[in-house]
């Protein structure tokens, strides 16, 4: 009750609205396709080859899309570069 009297309740709602607008999202078509594939196929780690084979993402756009998704904290990668595998970050934990 004291928090509501001091406007914490409104502040929390405003923060929630701001957060939902600013939550990291995939922005380019390749990022969106990769995310959709991983969302539609949860629970496993996928190689670059598997993801490219099941999406329309060109190999030439792979590195940029994956770096952006990892920088946004949306996906995680594991393993050495030639055997690296990926999955949604939220599945990790």
VOPAGU-2260 file (C-alpha; in pm, 1 decimal, decimal comma):
REM VOPAGU-2260
SITE   aa  ch    i         X         Y         Z
SITE  UNK   A    0       0,0       0,0       0,0
SITE  UNK   A    1     281,9     239,5      82,7
SITE  UNK   A    2     441,2     167,0    -254,6
SITE  UNK   A    3     117,9     247,8    -434,5
SITE  UNK   A    4      84,1     568,9    -235,4
SITE  UNK   A    5     431,8     668,0    -351,4
SITE  UNK   A    6     348,0     591,2    -719,2
SITE  UNK   A    7     557,0     272,8    -743,5
SITE  UNK   A    8     261,2      91,7    -895,3
SITE  UNK   A    9     236,4     339,6   -1184,3
SITE  UNK   A   10     612,7     341,9   -1223,5
SITE  UNK   A   11     612,2     -36,0   -1253,3
SITE  UNK   A   12     342,4     -31,1   -1521,0
SITE  UNK   A   13     529,6     238,0   -1712,9
SITE  UNK   A   14     851,2      37,8   -1688,3
SITE  UNK   A   15     671,2    -273,4   -1814,5
SITE  UNK   A   16     541,2     -81,3   -2117,9
SITE  UNK   A   17     886,7      61,0   -2186,8
SITE  UNK   A   18    1051,1    -280,2   -2147,1
SITE  UNK   A   19     805,7    -450,7   -2382,9
SITE  UNK   A   20     879,0    -185,5   -2646,6
SITE  UNK   A   21    1255,1    -215,2   -2599,1
SITE  UNK   A   22    1299,1    -589,5   -2552,1
SITE  UNK   A   23    1556,9    -723,0   -2797,8
SITE  UNK   A   24    1397,7    -862,7   -3112,4
SITE  UNK   A   25    1528,3   -1000,3   -3439,2
SITE  UNK   A   26    1524,0    -713,7   -3687,7
SITE  UNK   A   27    1638,6    -835,0   -4030,0
SITE  UNK   A   28    1465,0   -1106,3   -4236,1
SITE  UNK   A   29    1756,1   -1351,4   -4183,9
SITE  UNK   A   30    1745,3   -1293,2   -3806,2
SITE  UNK   A   31    1368,0   -1343,6   -3807,0
SITE  UNK   A   32    1392,9   -1667,5   -4007,0
SITE  UNK   A   33    1661,1   -1812,7   -3782,9
SITE  UNK   A   34    1463,7   -1722,8   -3469,9
SITE  UNK   A   35    1144,6   -1869,9   -3612,3
SITE  UNK   A   36    1321,3   -2195,2   -3696,6
SITE  UNK   A   37    1462,1   -2222,3   -3344,0
SITE  UNK   A   38    1123,8   -2133,4   -3188,6
SITE  UNK   A   39     947,5   -2393,8   -3404,0
SITE  UNK   A   40    1209,3   -2658,7   -3317,1
SITE  UNK   A   41    1286,0   -2614,5   -2945,3
SITE  UNK   A   42    1492,9   -2833,1   -2719,9
SITE  UNK   A   43    1789,8   -2917,6   -2940,2
SITE  UNK   A   44    2116,5   -2766,9   -3050,3
SITE  UNK   A   45    2141,6   -2701,1   -3425,6
SITE  UNK   A   46    2443,6   -2662,1   -3651,0
SITE  UNK   A   47    2485,2   -2388,4   -3908,0
SITE  UNK   A   48    2425,5   -2648,0   -4180,3
SITE  UNK   A   49    2097,6   -2762,2   -4022,6
SITE  UNK   A   50    1969,4   -2407,7   -3979,1
SITE  UNK   A   51    2065,8   -2297,7   -4331,3
SITE  UNK   A   52    1913,5   -2612,8   -4482,1
SITE  UNK   A   53    1581,5   -2544,8   -4308,7
SITE  UNK   A   54    1557,1   -2169,8   -4367,1
SITE  UNK   A   55    1593,7   -1937,8   -4664,8
SITE  UNK   A   56    1887,8   -1756,8   -4507,0
SITE  UNK   A   57    2177,2   -1723,4   -4754,8
SITE  UNK   A   58    2517,9   -1836,4   -4630,1
SITE  UNK   A   59    2646,5   -1487,1   -4712,3
SITE  UNK   A   60    2413,9   -1337,4   -4446,1
SITE  UNK   A   61    2469,8   -1603,6   -4179,2
SITE  UNK   A   62    2754,1   -1443,0   -3984,1
SITE  UNK   A   63    2589,4   -1100,1   -3956,5
SITE  UNK   A   64    2253,1   -1244,8   -3852,4
SITE  UNK   A   65    2400,1   -1482,2   -3594,1
SITE  UNK   A   66    2626,4   -1216,9   -3442,3
SITE  UNK   A   67    2330,9    -981,1   -3403,6
SITE  UNK   A   68    2113,6   -1251,4   -3244,8
SITE  UNK   A   69    2390,3   -1346,6   -3002,4
SITE  UNK   A   70    2465,6    -980,8   -2918,9
SITE  UNK   A   71    2094,6    -932,1   -2839,4
SITE  UNK   A   72    2103,7   -1234,5   -2610,3
SITE  UNK   A   73    1841,2   -1421,0   -2811,4
SITE  UNK   A   74    2049,2   -1726,2   -2899,2
SITE  UNK   A   75    2353,5   -1900,0   -2759,9
SITE  UNK   A   76    2625,3   -2094,0   -2932,8
SITE  UNK   A   77    2840,8   -2373,1   -2800,3
SITE  UNK   A   78    3151,8   -2547,9   -2926,1
SITE  UNK   A   79    3447,9   -2463,8   -3148,8
SITE  UNK   A   80    3373,0   -2258,1   -3459,3
SITE  UNK   A   81    3370,8   -2546,5   -3707,2
SITE  UNK   A   82    3139,1   -2756,7   -3488,4
SITE  UNK   A   83    2944,4   -2477,3   -3321,4
SITE  UNK   A   84    2579,4   -2544,7   -3241,2
SITE  UNK   A   85    2302,1   -2300,6   -3153,5
SITE  UNK   A   86    1973,7   -2279,4   -2967,0
SITE  UNK   A   87    1742,1   -2021,0   -2811,9
SITE  UNK   A   88    1895,0   -1852,2   -2510,1
SITE  UNK   A   89    1577,1   -1889,3   -2304,1
SITE  UNK   A   90    1597,6   -2268,3   -2335,6
SITE  UNK   A   91    1928,8   -2264,6   -2149,3
SITE  UNK   A   92    1798,9   -2172,5   -1829,3
